[in-house]
Amino acid sequence: MLSRRFSLVEYGSPKGLVSEIAMATGLSPSHVIEKLQNAGERTARALNFTSTPLLINGSRVQAIDFAGLMRAGPAIEIEIAPKFLGGQSDSWREDFFFLAMLSKHGRLLGTERLRALSSSNSDFATLVARALVQMFWDQHRRPIRTFRRQVVREFALEGDIDAEELRVPNEDGFAQTVVRFDRVNPFNAAIKAAAIDLVPIVRDAEVRANLGRIANYLGEQAPPRGLYKRRLPSRARSWQSTFDLALDVLQGFGLTYESGKALAPGFVLNTWRVWEDLVTVSLRANLGGQAVASQKGIHLGHRQRQSDDGSSIRRSFEVTPDLRVDGSKAGFGEILVDAKYKGRWDSGKQRIAEADVYEAMAFARAARASQVILVHPKIARDAVTKTGTAGVFERVDVDELQIWGIEVEVRGIAKIGGLRAFADGLVDQLRTIHALSKANP
């Protein structure tokens, strides 16, 4: 049965998706609602939400706080485009798959490793397979090897052997326990199994061939068992992202279906958290990790309350901006940066929300800062501009405090050099704001 794809826009107006799916598939509306509810619950579990982000009211459906590509059944695919793109970008799947990888696996400057993602083929299985292939061959010269105990029969003595075996050897040799350092281990087994599982559902012939090469390269492996997230030995830590992605494939990730039931959501992401991760990683990549402090509480005041025995309890009260940035090496001083995903619009234009102004004032007072920069994704109003193109859309002055709202183009970030272009554009804009504030205090 061929899959049908249905679309929503994050935070968009509720859409009559139940009726649309029912008419296209022949399922009853109640059956469709049940499938959508299950998909929403799986997504909530995957993203650690307290409630489903897929809201259903009658036949109308709305998606909030997430974007991605998922399945609600064996022939029902749901794609949720991110809010700021409004469904006006054809490349958002590649871009947001890259961002999901960046955020989930914490991979810095991973653009070159995922360069194959900039492909016209945007089906999700191929995107995942391309990523797995690229990540594997980037690391294959330093294979994952672990120590393992093995019972063998050989006449050459190299391990622990029972005394009785020395007296009465078997025709095949002495039974002995040896410790070997080789590539037969659960990590390689998981990667090989993931490659094999992807082959039948990937459309691209070149990618399928590469998956087969990976399976052959890894050789004989025991079937993977007890699949769960685990840290690789320190000597193989560079393989962590590859192993994590292989587990995602084997545990579902929107790709594996048995008895017509989806095992897990496809690639879904908590959009505002991923945006925050992107801004953080970009600034650290450009300025260095020591120059960017993330989620550090700053003392603002005190809370004081009476205890049951009548004594007074006084505790520090802190506020936590997303980032404190030391830009001294880049031509500007220390500033506060807050990643803002949702934003507010007036007549199709970005504006700084009042709540963000109040929050910025608290941050600035606690840090004794004169500038707070609010970083928004650029709204897709027109054709794609260069990734990283940034500009100021509004400035709010409160006494000596300047609150700057900027937006940065994120479309095209999955292409070669996209993440670096985004980071460079963001830092260039911070430098420009510093110069503007000096010229027009």
Salt bridges, closest charged atoms under 4 A:
GLU20 OE1 - LYS15 NZ 3.95
ASP65 OD1 - LYS342 NZ 3.73
GLU77 OE1 - ARG5 NH2 2.76
GLU77 OE2 - ARG71 NH2 3.09
GLU79 OE1 - ARG5 NH1 3.86
GLU79 OE1 - ARG93 NH2 2.77
GLU154 OE2 - ARG180 NH2 3.43
GLU158 OE2 - ARG180 NH2 3.33
GLU164 OE1 - ARG167 NH1 3.82
GLU165 OE1 - ARG153 NH1 3.49
ASP182 OD2 - ARG148 NH2 2.94
ASP204 OD2 - ARG130 NH2 2.87
ASP244 OD2 - HIS105 ND1 3.59
ASP248 OD2 - LYS104 NZ 2.77
ASP248 OD2 - HIS105 NE2 3.94
ASP248 OD1 - LYS229 NZ 3.23
GLU334 OE2 - ARG324 NH2 2.96
ASP338 OD2 - LYS340 NZ 3.11
ASP346 OD2 - ARG351 NE 2.89
GLU354 OE2 - ARG351 NH2 2.64
ASP356 OD1 - LYS340 NZ 3.28
GLU359 OE1 - LYS340 NZ 2.58
ASP397 OD1 - ARG395 NE 2.82
GLU407 OE2 - LYS378 NZ 3.93
GLU407 OE2 - ARG381 NH1 3.16
GLU409 OE2 - ARG411 NE 2.85
ASP428 OD1 - ARG431 NH1 2.70
